[in-house]
């Protein structure tokens, strides 16, 4: 899963990887892996990320989830 919406939100709000990592109490590498789809995203982490931007998890990740399910079904 490639979290393109997440990257867009991060850059639009002038957040660096390190700033996001600090907000989430994770390492910069851990956060980078989430944004690049290397690490699976837990619901709690999705909720925490959405909270940073004042959104709901579905506002950020729902389209990515649908695209991922389409790829798996193919």
C-alpha positions as CSV (number, residue, x, y, z in Angstrom):
1,X,0.0,0.0,0.0
2,X,1.4,3.4,-1.0
3,X,0.1,6.1,1.2
4,X,0.2,9.0,-1.3
5,X,-2.5,11.0,0.4
6,X,-0.5,10.8,3.6
7,X,2.6,12.3,1.9
8,X,0.5,15.0,0.4
9,X,-0.9,16.0,3.8
10,X,2.5,15.9,5.4
11,X,4.1,18.1,2.8
12,X,1.1,20.5,2.5
13,X,1.3,21.1,6.3
14,X,5.1,21.5,6.1
15,X,5.8,18.5,8.3
16,X,9.1,16.6,7.9
17,X,9.4,12.9,8.5
18,X,11.1,13.7,11.8
19,X,8.3,16.0,12.9
20,X,5.7,13.3,12.2
21,X,7.8,10.7,14.0
22,X,8.0,13.0,17.0
23,X,4.3,13.6,17.1
24,X,3.7,9.8,16.9
25,X,6.4,8.8,19.3
26,X,8.1,6.6,16.7
27,X,11.4,6.7,14.9
28,X,11.9,8.6,11.7
29,X,12.5,5.3,9.9
30,X,9.4,3.8,11.3
31,X,7.3,6.7,10.0
32,X,9.0,6.7,6.6
33,X,8.2,3.0,6.3
34,X,4.5,3.7,7.0
35,X,4.4,6.5,4.4
36,X,6.1,4.3,1.8
37,X,4.0,1.2,2.4
38,X,6.8,-0.9,3.8
39,X,5.2,-1.2,7.2
40,X,1.6,-2.1,7.8
41,X,-0.5,0.5,9.4
42,X,-2.4,-0.3,12.6
43,X,-5.8,1.3,13.2
44,X,-4.3,3.1,16.2
45,X,-1.5,4.6,14.1
46,X,-4.0,5.6,11.4
47,X,-6.1,7.3,14.1
48,X,-3.1,9.0,15.6
49,X,-1.9,10.3,12.2
50,X,-5.4,11.5,11.3
51,X,-5.6,13.3,14.6
52,X,-2.5,15.3,13.8
53,X,-4.2,16.7,10.7
54,X,-7.6,17.1,12.3
55,X,-9.1,14.4,10.1
56,X,-10.6,10.9,10.5
57,X,-8.6,7.9,9.3
58,X,-11.0,7.3,6.4
59,X,-10.3,10.8,5.1
60,X,-6.7,9.8,4.6
61,X,-6.6,6.1,4.0
62,X,-9.9,4.9,2.6
63,X,-9.0,5.3,-1.1
64,X,-5.7,3.6,-0.5
65,X,-7.5,0.7,1.2
66,X,-9.9,0.3,-1.8
67,X,-7.0,0.3,-4.2
68,X,-5.1,-2.2,-2.2
69,X,-8.1,-4.5,-2.1
70,X,-8.5,-4.2,-5.9
71,X,-4.8,-5.2,-6.4
72,X,-5.2,-8.2,-4.1
73,X,-8.3,-9.4,-5.8
74,X,-6.7,-9.3,-9.3
